[in-house]
Amino acid sequence: MNRFVIFVGAVLAASISVASACTAAPSEPINFTLTPERGSDSIQASFNSNLGRGHESNWSTGFRPAELAGLDVAGFRSAGSRPLRFALVREAGRLDCAGRGGDSRASGGCSFTPDPGFIQLLESRRIGRPTNEQALGLMAVNVRRELIDAIAAANYPTPTIDNLMALSALGIDEHYIAGMARAGYRPNTLDALVQFKALEITPQWIGGFMRIGYADLPADELMQLKALNITPEYIAGFDRVGYHHLPVDKLVQLKALDITPEFVRSVAGPSGQMPDVAKLMELKTVGGRY
């Protein structure tokens, strides 16, 4: 169980670092580089800002060429060097960038402008007015109005700006929130929703357990199942050898010891009698037979 807690903590720390890495101060120069994205027609854009005192902020993502408004894509990919400009426009604000490029590479500098309407939305929803650094972070992870509306519609607590950045950084959107609600899961906190998404718990994945009789599982049990990669197929295998509807805590213990239905068959007694779960764990540890 401790391993599960450590795993979730590590995932959450990673998700928080994604959001905090996107909070470069707009008053500082924002440098960019553009390079081809391997295996696709997309362009990889990387942004860097020196915050002083040895601190830097970096974020990078792939864009379809049309998302970099005004970019001369042919010029970017052609031989030689020439002036290039583009803008990255999102609901939270825009970056206007200029530099030089060619041979499928470009570099230069950007300026950031927060969107006044988006800031007004945050204030009207009592989320708060972002600092300049937070405004850039909201744009970098592409926080959108639809996410804010979905949080309110699902009756979650009012998010903080950091909540919005963490949710968007993990790809949580209005469709994910609505789908989880339809599956019967609306965690009490947005942090718990972040944990669900960080573990890739989806409505479709939950549906697989509902179909084998494991409906309405508590959120912490879902996270334990996902963290240990316990699947409906794994549970069904135990059903087939006589262990019907094992509770989640027993399944977690079995999976942690890599006990499988095949192992159960191998240690069954001559009469086919199956040991209880505690005996299975003992046998797995000592490598014996029932």
C-alpha positions in Angstrom: 0.0 0.0 0.0 2.9 2.3 0.8 4.1 1.8 -2.8 0.8 2.9 -4.1 0.8 6.1 -2.0 4.4 6.9 -3.2 3.4 6.3 -6.8 0.4 8.7 -6.6 2.6 11.3 -4.9 5.2 11.1 -7.6 2.5 11.5 -10.3 1.1 14.5 -8.6 4.5 16.1 -8.1 5.1 15.6 -11.9 1.8 17.2 -12.7 2.4 20.2 -10.5 5.9 20.7 -12.1 4.2 20.8 -15.5 2.0 23.7 -14.4 4.7 25.6 -12.5 7.1 25.3 -15.4 4.8 27.4 -17.4 4.9 30.5 -15.2 7.6 32.6 -16.7 7.4 36.3 -16.0 6.1 38.2 -19.0 8.3 41.2 -18.1 11.3 39.0 -18.9 12.3 38.2 -22.5 10.6 35.0 -23.7 12.8 33.2 -26.3 11.5 30.6 -28.7 12.8 27.9 -31.0 10.9 26.0 -33.7 12.0 22.6 -35.0 10.2 19.9 -36.9 8.3 17.3 -34.8 9.5 13.8 -35.7 7.2 11.6 -37.6 4.6 14.3 -38.4 4.0 17.6 -40.1 3.7 19.4 -36.8 6.2 21.9 -35.5 7.8 21.6 -32.1 7.8 25.0 -30.3 9.9 25.6 -27.2 9.7 28.7 -25.1 12.2 29.8 -22.4 12.4 32.8 -20.1 15.2 33.7 -17.7 13.7 34.7 -14.4 17.0 35.8 -12.9 18.9 34.5 -9.9 19.6 31.3 -11.8 16.0 30.4 -12.4 14.6 29.5 -15.8 11.2 28.6 -17.0 10.6 26.3 -20.0 7.7 24.8 -21.9 7.5 22.9 -25.1 4.7 21.4 -27.2 3.9 20.4 -30.8 1.6 22.6 -32.9 -0.1 22.1 -36.2 1.3 24.8 -38.5 -2.1 26.6 -38.7 -2.0 27.1 -34.9 1.1 29.3 -35.2 -0.9 32.2 -36.8 1.0 34.1 -39.5 3.9 31.7 -39.7 5.4 31.5 -43.2 5.6 27.7 -43.2 7.2 27.5 -46.6 9.8 30.0 -45.5 10.4 28.1 -42.3 11.1 24.9 -44.2 13.1 26.4 -47.1 16.8 26.7 -47.3 18.5 29.9 -46.1 17.6 32.4 -43.4 14.8 35.0 -43.4 12.7 37.0 -40.9 9.7 35.0 -39.5 6.8 36.0 -37.4 3.9 34.1 -35.8 1.4 34.4 -33.0 0.1 31.8 -30.6 -3.5 32.9 -29.7 -5.5 31.2 -26.9 -8.4 32.2 -24.7 -6.1 33.2 -21.8 -3.8 35.4 -24.0 -1.4 35.5 -26.9 2.3 35.3 -27.7 3.6 37.5 -30.5 6.9 36.2 -31.7 9.5 37.3 -34.2 12.9 36.0 -35.3 14.7 34.4 -38.1 14.4 30.9 -39.6 14.9 28.5 -42.4 16.0 24.9 -43.0 13.1 23.9 -40.7 14.6 25.8 -37.7 13.8 29.2 -36.2 14.5 31.2 -33.1 13.8 34.6 -31.7 11.8 36.4 -29.0 8.2 36.8 -27.9 6.0 39.2 -26.0 2.9 38.0 -24.0 -0.4 39.8 -23.7 -3.1 38.5 -21.3 -6.6 38.5 -22.6 -8.7 41.0 -20.6 -12.0 39.1 -21.2 -10.5 35.9 -19.8 -9.2 37.7 -16.7 -12.6 39.2 -16.2 -14.1 35.7 -16.4 -11.8 34.5 -13.7 -12.7 37.4 -11.5 -16.5 37.1 -12.1 -16.3 33.4 -11.1 -14.4 34.3 -7.9 -11.4 32.4 -9.0 -9.2 35.5 -8.7 -7.1 37.8 -10.8 -4.0 36.1 -12.0 -0.5 37.6 -11.7 1.3 38.2 -14.9 3.2 35.0 -14.3 0.0 33.0 -13.7 -1.6 34.6 -16.8 1.2 33.3 -19.0 0.8 29.9 -17.3 -2.9 29.8 -18.1 -2.1 30.5 -21.7 0.7 28.0 -21.9 -1.4 25.0 -20.7 -4.4 26.4 -22.7 -7.0 26.8 -19.9 -10.3 27.4 -21.6 -13.8 28.7 -20.5 -15.3 25.3 -21.1 -13.2 23.8 -18.4 -14.3 26.5 -15.9 -18.0 26.0 -16.9 -17.7 22.2 -16.5 -16.2 22.5 -13.0 -19.1 24.7 -12.0 -21.7 22.5 -13.6 -20.3 19.4 -11.7 -20.5 21.4 -8.4 -16.9 21.2 -7.6 -15.4 23.7 -5.2 -14.3 27.0 -6.9 -10.9 26.2 -8.5 -7.8 28.2 -7.8 -5.7 29.4 -10.7 -3.2 26.7 -9.9 -6.0 24.1 -10.0 -6.9 25.2 -13.5 -3.3 25.0 -14.7 -2.8 21.5 -13.2 -6.1 20.2 -14.7 -5.3 21.6 -18.1 -1.7 20.4 -18.0 -3.0 16.8 -17.6 -5.6 17.2 -20.4 -8.6 17.3 -18.1 -11.4 19.0 -20.0 -15.2 19.3 -20.0 -15.6 15.9 -21.7 -13.6 14.1 -19.1 -15.4 15.8 -16.2 -18.9 15.1 -17.7 -17.9 11.5 -18.5 -16.7 10.8 -15.0 -19.9 12.2 -13.6 -22.0 10.0 -15.8 -20.0 7.0 -14.6 -20.9 8.0 -11.0 -17.7 9.6 -10.0 -17.4 13.2 -9.0 -14.5 13.3 -6.5 -14.9 15.7 -3.6 -11.9 17.8 -4.6 -10.2 18.9 -7.8 -7.0 17.4 -6.4 -8.7 14.0 -6.4 -9.8 14.5 -10.0 -6.2 15.3 -10.9 -5.2 12.0 -9.2 -7.8 10.1 -11.4 -6.5 11.7 -14.6 -2.8 11.2 -13.6 -3.5 7.5 -13.2 -5.4 7.5 -16.5 -8.7 6.4 -14.9 -11.3 7.0 -17.5 -15.1 6.4 -17.7 -14.4 3.6 -20.2 -12.0 1.9 -17.8 -14.5 2.2 -14.9 -17.2 0.7 -17.1 -15.1 -2.5 -17.5 -15.4 -3.1 -13.7 -19.0 -2.2 -13.6 -19.7 -5.0 -16.2 -18.2 -7.7 -13.9 -20.1 -6.5 -10.8 -17.7 -4.0 -9.3 -19.9 -0.9 -9.5 -19.8 2.1 -7.2 -16.2 1.4 -6.0 -14.8 4.1 -3.7 -12.4 6.4 -5.4 -9.4 5.2 -3.3 -10.1 1.6 -4.4 -10.2 2.6 -8.0 -6.9 4.3 -7.7 -5.4 1.2 -6.0 -6.7 -1.0 -8.9 -5.2 1.3 -11.5 -1.9 1.8 -9.8 -1.3 -1.9 -9.7 -2.8 -2.5 -13.2 -5.5 -4.8 -11.9 -7.9 -5.3 -14.9 -11.4 -6.8 -15.2 -9.7 -9.7 -17.0 -7.4 -10.4 -14.0 -10.5 -10.5 -11.7 -12.5 -12.6 -14.1 -9.6 -15.2 -14.1 -10.0 -15.6 -10.3 -13.8 -16.0 -10.7 -13.2 -18.8 -13.2 -11.1 -20.8 -10.7 -13.5 -20.4 -7.8 -12.7 -17.1 -6.1 -15.9 -15.2 -6.7 -16.1 -11.4 -6.3 -12.9 -11.0 -4.3 -12.9 -7.7 -2.4 -10.5 -5.0 -3.7 -8.1 -5.2 -0.7 -7.6 -9.0 -1.4 -7.1 -8.3 -5.1 -4.5 -5.7 -4.3 -2.7 -8.1 -2.0 -2.7 -10.9 -4.7 -1.5 -8.5 -7.5 1.2 -7.1 -5.3 2.7 -10.6 -4.9 2.1 -11.4 -8.6 -0.4 -14.1 -7.8 -2.3 -15.1 -10.9 -5.1 -17.6 -11.6 -2.5 -19.8 -13.3 -0.5 -19.8 -10.0 -3.6 -20.8 -8.2 -4.1 -23.8 -10.5 -0.5 -24.8 -10.0 -0.8 -25.0 -6.2 -4.2 -26.6 -6.0 -4.4 -29.8 -4.0 -5.0 -33.2 -5.6 -8.7 -32.9 -5.1 -8.7 -29.5 -6.8 -9.3 -27.8 -3.4 -8.3 -24.2 -3.6 -6.5 -22.5 -0.7 -7.9 -19.3 0.8 -6.3 -16.0 -0.1 -4.0 -15.9 3.0 -2.7 -19.4 2.2 -2.1 -18.3 -1.4 0.1 -15.5 -0.3 2.0 -17.8 2.1 2.5 -20.3 -0.7 3.7 -17.6 -3.1 6.2 -16.4 -0.6 7.7 -19.9 0.1 7.1 -21.4 -3.3 5.3 -24.4 -1.9 2.2 -26.4 -2.8 -1.1 -26.7 -1.0 
